[in-house]
Amino acid sequence: MRGTWDLGGKVVLITGAGGGIGRATAAALARRGAHVVLADIDADALAETAALVGGSPVTRRVDVTSLADCEAVVADAVARHGRLDAVWANAGISAYGPLDLVDDAIWSRVIEVNLIGSQHTVRAALPEVLRARGYVLITCSLASFAHQPGHTAYAASKAGLEAMANALRTELAGTGVKVGTLHPAWIATGMVTEKDEHQLAFQRFRRALRPPFDGLAPVEELVPEIVGQFERRAARVVFPRAGWLAHAFRPLLATRLLTRDMRKAAPEIRALYAEQAAREGAGAAMSERYRAQLR
């Protein structure tokens, strides 16, 4: 296909590779012949991804809030492969709850990991990606332009990432490097299912969503879209395809008409969160495994 970027032999750094779309896409890229470099804060999950990918890929435990960690995994990639062609800033976390009720440290951690962590990832990788005239991909989510109650930190971080990517795309004009943003809706990963299982307020929020944005897509449906985005070095991918309609009419998404259902649900969402937080603490309604990711 004209315009296709041959992934064979390309070296691709993926943060958040320990699970979800990072893990599944790493395996798919490796099957296309790419050399994947895997980074995640969870060393055990990272080992599981490496086993799935096969072939002893470069792996490193990385906290993306540390620029030194990000620089170290880039150095690992270059030491093994002599180059780095693409970086995917995919590591991210989410915490659900009203701005004034959710634990402030958790709220701030979401911003730090998602926004600052992605900046660290891209900054560390960019000198090598520039040499390769390669590709930068940033996971921005539909939340970058569809802002929902209870997701103030997540929406702020993802909107910031989209703005960063748009500015960076222009900054890199003439360098040969392309910059892309990825905007998935609800995907059946731990980030969503954890809250579905443990948070009453989140369950109420999800019931307020309307089709086609109330569905939960399996990871396997999204992976081919991401692989295709790498192959085209595409500027933007929205998933599901119906999300393009929301993207096109994004200035209207915050109007009273289109926020009606959420405004109606908001008092109950707030009450449910407050009740659960009173019982379980300000970091309410999370398993210990997921709470550990927010520290």
C-alpha positions in Angstrom: 0.0 0.0 0.0 1.3 3.4 -0.9 2.4 5.4 2.1 2.8 2.3 4.3 5.7 2.4 6.8 7.3 -1.0 6.8 7.4 -2.2 10.4 9.9 -5.0 9.6 13.1 -4.2 11.6 11.7 -1.0 13.1 12.5 -0.5 16.8 9.4 0.7 18.8 9.5 1.8 22.4 6.1 1.2 24.2 5.4 2.5 27.7 2.5 0.9 29.6 3.4 -2.4 28.0 2.6 -4.5 31.0 -1.1 -4.9 30.1 -4.1 -3.8 28.2 -3.6 -2.2 24.7 0.1 -1.9 25.3 0.6 -5.6 25.8 -1.7 -6.7 23.0 -0.3 -4.2 20.5 3.3 -5.0 21.4 2.7 -8.7 20.4 1.0 -7.6 17.2 3.8 -5.3 16.2 6.3 -8.0 16.9 4.4 -10.3 14.6 4.8 -7.7 11.9 8.6 -7.8 12.4 9.1 -4.9 14.7 11.6 -5.0 17.6 9.5 -3.9 20.5 11.1 -2.3 23.6 8.8 -2.8 26.6 8.5 -0.4 29.5 6.2 -0.5 32.5 6.2 0.3 36.2 4.9 -3.3 37.0 7.9 -5.6 36.6 5.8 -8.8 36.9 3.3 -7.7 34.2 6.2 -6.6 32.0 7.7 -10.1 32.2 4.4 -11.6 31.2 4.3 -9.3 28.2 7.8 -10.3 27.2 6.8 -14.0 27.4 3.8 -13.3 25.1 6.0 -11.3 22.6 8.8 -13.9 22.6 12.3 -13.5 21.4 13.7 -11.8 24.5 12.7 -8.2 23.8 14.3 -5.4 25.6 12.4 -4.7 28.9 12.9 -2.3 31.7 10.9 -1.3 34.7 10.1 2.4 34.1 8.3 5.0 36.2 7.5 7.5 33.5 7.4 10.3 36.0 11.2 9.9 36.2 12.9 11.4 33.1 16.0 9.4 34.1 14.0 6.1 33.8 12.8 7.1 30.4 16.3 8.0 29.2 17.5 4.7 30.6 15.1 2.6 28.5 15.9 4.6 25.4 19.6 3.8 26.0 18.8 0.2 26.4 17.0 0.2 23.1 19.9 1.8 21.3 22.4 -0.5 23.0 20.5 -3.6 21.7 19.4 -2.4 18.3 21.5 0.6 17.4 18.5 2.8 16.8 15.0 3.8 17.9 12.4 4.4 15.2 9.2 5.0 17.1 8.0 5.8 20.6 4.5 5.2 21.9 3.7 7.2 25.1 0.9 4.9 26.3 1.4 4.6 30.0 -1.5 6.0 31.9 -3.7 5.7 34.9 -7.2 6.9 35.9 -9.1 7.6 39.1 -12.8 8.2 39.2 -14.5 10.7 41.6 -15.7 14.3 42.1 -12.8 16.8 42.1 -13.3 17.8 45.7 -13.9 14.3 47.1 -11.3 12.2 45.4 -8.0 12.0 47.2 -5.9 15.0 46.2 -2.7 13.0 45.9 -4.4 10.5 43.6 -5.8 13.4 41.5 -2.3 14.9 41.1 -0.8 11.5 40.4 -3.0 11.1 37.4 -1.8 14.3 35.9 1.8 13.5 36.7 1.7 10.0 35.1 -0.4 10.8 32.1 0.8 14.2 31.1 4.3 14.7 32.6 5.1 11.0 32.1 4.3 11.2 28.4 6.3 14.4 28.0 9.3 12.6 29.7 8.8 9.6 27.4 8.7 11.7 24.2 11.5 14.0 25.4 13.8 11.1 26.1 13.1 9.3 22.8 13.0 12.2 20.5 16.7 12.6 19.7 16.8 9.0 18.4 13.4 9.2 16.7 14.6 12.4 14.9 17.7 10.5 13.6 15.4 7.8 12.3 12.9 10.2 10.8 10.4 8.1 12.7 7.1 8.3 14.6 5.7 9.5 17.9 2.4 8.2 19.1 0.6 9.4 22.2 -2.5 7.8 23.7 -5.0 10.6 24.3 -8.4 8.9 24.6 -11.8 10.2 23.7 -11.6 11.9 27.1 -9.2 14.5 25.4 -12.3 16.1 23.9 -15.3 14.4 25.6 -15.2 15.5 29.2 -17.3 13.6 31.7 -18.1 14.1 35.4 -15.8 12.2 37.8 -12.9 12.3 35.3 -11.6 15.8 35.9 -8.0 14.6 36.3 -8.1 12.1 33.5 -9.8 14.6 31.1 -7.4 17.4 32.0 -4.4 15.1 31.4 -5.6 13.8 28.1 -6.7 17.2 26.8 -3.2 18.4 27.7 -1.7 15.5 25.8 -3.7 16.2 22.7 -2.6 19.9 22.9 1.0 18.8 23.4 0.9 16.4 20.4 -0.7 19.0 18.1 2.0 21.6 19.0 4.7 19.0 18.7 3.5 18.0 15.2 4.0 21.5 14.0 7.3 21.9 15.8 8.7 18.8 14.0 7.6 20.0 10.5 10.4 19.3 8.0 12.2 16.8 10.2 10.6 13.7 8.7 9.1 12.7 12.1 5.4 12.2 12.2 3.3 12.7 15.4 0.0 10.8 16.0 -2.7 10.8 18.7 -4.8 7.8 19.6 -8.3 8.4 20.9 -10.0 5.1 22.1 -13.3 5.1 23.9 -14.2 2.4 26.4 -11.9 -0.6 26.1 -12.1 -3.7 28.3 -8.9 -3.2 30.1 -8.2 -3.1 33.9 -8.5 0.7 33.8 -12.2 0.4 33.1 -13.2 -3.0 34.5 -11.6 -2.3 37.8 -13.9 0.7 38.3 -16.9 -1.2 36.9 -16.4 -3.8 39.6 -15.6 -1.7 42.6 -17.1 1.8 42.2 -20.8 2.4 42.5 -20.5 6.0 41.3 -18.7 4.8 38.2 -21.4 2.2 37.5 -24.0 5.0 37.7 -21.9 7.1 35.3 -21.7 4.3 32.8 -25.5 3.8 32.9 -25.9 7.5 31.9 -24.0 7.0 28.7 -25.9 6.6 25.4 -25.2 4.4 22.5 -22.8 4.0 20.8 -20.6 5.4 23.6 -21.9 3.1 26.3 -20.3 -0.1 24.9 -17.1 -1.8 26.1 -15.0 -3.0 23.2 -12.5 -5.9 23.6 -8.9 -5.0 23.2 -8.6 -7.2 20.2 -10.8 -4.8 18.2 -8.6 -1.9 18.8 -5.2 -3.5 18.2 -5.5 -3.6 14.4 -6.4 0.1 14.4 -3.2 0.9 16.3 -1.0 -1.3 14.1 -2.5 0.4 11.1 -1.8 3.8 12.7 1.9 2.8 13.0 2.0 1.6 9.4 0.6 4.9 8.1 2.3 7.0 10.8 -1.2 8.5 11.0 -1.9 11.8 12.6 -5.0 10.7 14.4 -7.1 7.5 15.1 -10.4 7.6 16.8 -12.0 4.3 18.0 -14.7 3.3 17.5 -15.3 4.9 14.2 -18.5 6.5 15.6 -16.1 8.6 17.7 -15.2 10.6 14.7 -18.7 12.2 14.8 -18.0 13.3 18.4 -14.6 14.6 17.3 -16.2 16.6 14.5 -18.7 18.2 16.8 -16.5 18.5 19.8 -17.4 22.2 20.4 -21.0 21.1 21.1 -20.1 18.3 23.6 -20.1 20.7 26.6 -23.5 22.3 25.7 -26.5 21.9 28.0 -28.3 19.8 25.4 -25.5 17.2 25.1 -24.6 17.2 28.8 -28.3 16.7 29.9 -28.0 13.1 30.8 -24.8 13.6 32.8 -26.1 16.6 34.6 -29.2 14.6 35.6 -27.0 11.7 36.9 -24.4 14.0 38.6 -26.1 14.3 42.0 -26.5 10.6 42.4 -22.9 10.0 41.2 -21.7 12.4 43.8 -23.8 10.9 46.6 -22.7 7.4 45.7 -19.0 8.3 45.7 -19.4 10.3 49.0 -21.0 7.3 50.7 -18.4 4.8 49.5 -15.6 7.2 50.4 -17.0 7.6 53.9 -16.8 3.8 54.3 -13.5 3.1 52.5 -11.5 6.4 52.6 -10.8 9.1 50.0 -9.1 6.5 47.7 -12.4 4.7 47.7 -13.6 1.7 45.8 -10.4 0.3 44.4 -8.7 -3.0 44.9 -5.3 -2.9 46.5 -3.7 -3.9 43.2 -5.1 -0.9 41.4 -4.6 1.5 44.3 -0.9 0.6 44.2 -0.6 2.0 40.6 -1.8 5.4 41.8 0.9 5.8 44.4 
